[in-house]
């Protein structure tokens, strides 16, 4: 009787294990769901995707009225430049402190995650360096740093060659981004979900 009971326990444990394995998504499946979420978002928002070649032919601009976003195919990032700003892009070899205002939405769940748009007394601060067109950066204060750590997501730095940064502006450069997990913050990277961002950039003193 004891042997039968033990056999039943082993069978039940194996059944639960197989069910758990069946319920576990593979990385490929998670990436496919992410791709589907991005496509659904683009369709629901009426976004017109343009090629990088068309973007360059338009003097590195996107038509906001037509809801144009340029797709960077190698990274999977979609970008709309709402305002280019004034001044100059970050020069080669330059290191600068940049203040940002933003909000972040998980596209997969359509949940707002973090942001500082409604906190007039605060903004996020990041230090960015341009080395031969390769950008790296760290958050030093704000909401992103405690939420996801110091590294600036690669997707946040992709607009930098195309916007103009200056300390005093009447209207700061502003972009909208669709960022897949591979170019996003640490939690998105771990759980494989895409994010939408609206970001304004201001060069600090």
N, C-alpha and C positions, 0 to 999 in steps of 0.2 A: 504493500500500500504506500509506504514511504517512497519507494522507487518510482511509482506511478505519479505521486505528487511532485516529486522533484523533476520528473520528465515534463509534466505539465507546466511547471514554473519556467523551465528552460525554453519550452515552446512559446510561452507567452512573452518572455523576454526577447526572443528572436523576432517574434511578430512585431513587437513595439519598435525594435531596432530597425527593422526593414521599413516600417511605416515612417519613422523619423527620417530615414535616408531618402524616402520618396518625397517627403515634405521639404527637404532641403534643396533650395535652388542652386543651380550651378552658376558660376560667374558669367558664363555665356548667356544663360537665361536672364540674369539680372541686367546685363548689358542690353539685351533685346527689349526688355521692358522699359529700360531707360530710353532707348531709341524711339519706341512707340509713344512714350510720354512726351518727348520733344516734338515728334511729328504731330501729335494731337494738339499740343499747345500752339504750334505754328498755325495749324488749320483754324483753331478756335479764335485766335487773335487776328486772323486775316493777314498774316505776315507774308511779304513777298521776299523770297530769298534770291539774292543776286550773287554772281560769281565774284571772286577776287579781281579778275580781269576787268569786269564792268565797274567795280568799285574804284579801281585805279584810273580807269578812263573818265570817271566822274570826279576827278581830282580828290580821290579818297574821301568821298562823301556818300551819305545815304539819304534818300528822299524820305523825310519823316511822314509827309502827307500820304505817300504811297505805302507807308509801313515797310520800307525796305530794310533788310538786314543782310550784311555780307557774311557769307560762310567761309571760315578758314578751314578748309577740308582736312588739312593735316592734323588739326587740333580738335575739330568738331565744335568749335566755338562760333556762335552767331553774334554779330555786333551791329548795333545801330548808333550812329553818331548823331545825337540830337543837337549839340553845339560843339564846335571845334575849339572855341575859346580864343584868347589872344596870347601874344608872346611867341615862344618857340618850344618845340618838343625838347625833351630832355637830351642834352648833348652827349656825345660819346665821351666816356670817362667821368661824366657828372654824377654826383651823388646828391640827392635832394630829399628834404622832408616834405611830404604831401599830406594835406588834410583832405579827408573824404567824408561825404555824406552819402548814405546809401540805404536801400532796403533789400532784403533777401527773401525769396520765395522758393520753397521746395516744389518744383513743377510736378513731380510724381504725385504728391499728396495735395498740392495747391494750398499749402500752409505757409503763412509768413513766419520766418524763423528769427532773424535778427534785423536790426536797423537802428539808425539814429536820426531819421528825418524829423521825428517829433520831439526830439530833445534839443531844444534851442541852445542849451548851455554846453553841449558836448558834440564832438566829432571824433572820428577815428583818425589816428595819425600813423603813417607808414613811411619808412625810409627806403628809398628806391635808388638803385645804382644801374647805370647803363654801361655795359662793357661790350663794345663793338656790336651793338644792336641786341645783345642778350641782357635781359632785365632780371634782377633779383631784388627781393625786398623783404622787410620784416615789419610787422605791426609793433608799435611801441605803447599804444594806449587806445582805448575805445572799447567797442563791443566785440569785434572779431577776435581780438587777442585772447580774452578770457574764455571765449566760446570754443575756439578752434586752435589756439596756439599762435606763435609769432609769425610763421611763414605766410607771406602774401600769396594767395592762389594765383597760379599762372594765368588764369583767365582774366584776372583783374589788371594784369600788366600788359595784356595784348593791345589795348587802345593807345598805350603811351606813344608809339611812333606816329600816331595820326592826330593827336590833340595837342593844343598849345597851352603851355603852363606859364602862369604869371602870378605874382603875389596879389596885386590889387586889380580886381576885375568887376565890372558891373554884372556880368553873367559868366559864371564859371563853365568850363567845358563839362559836357554831360553826355553819358553814354548809357545804352541799355544792352545787356548781355544775356545770352543763353549759354550756360557753362555746363558741360558734361562733367561727370565725377572725376575723370582723369585730369581735368584742369581746375578742379574746384578745391574747396576747403577740406580739412582732414576727415570730418564726419561724412560728407558726401562721398569722398573717396573710399571710405571703409564700407559704407552701406549702398553704394552705387545708385545715386540719384542725381538728377540734374537740377540746377538752380537758375532762376531768373534774378538779375540784378539791375537796378537803376542806380547809377553812381555819378556824383559830381566830384571833380578833382580841383584842388587849389594848392598851388605851390606855397609853402610857408616862407617866412622871411629868410 
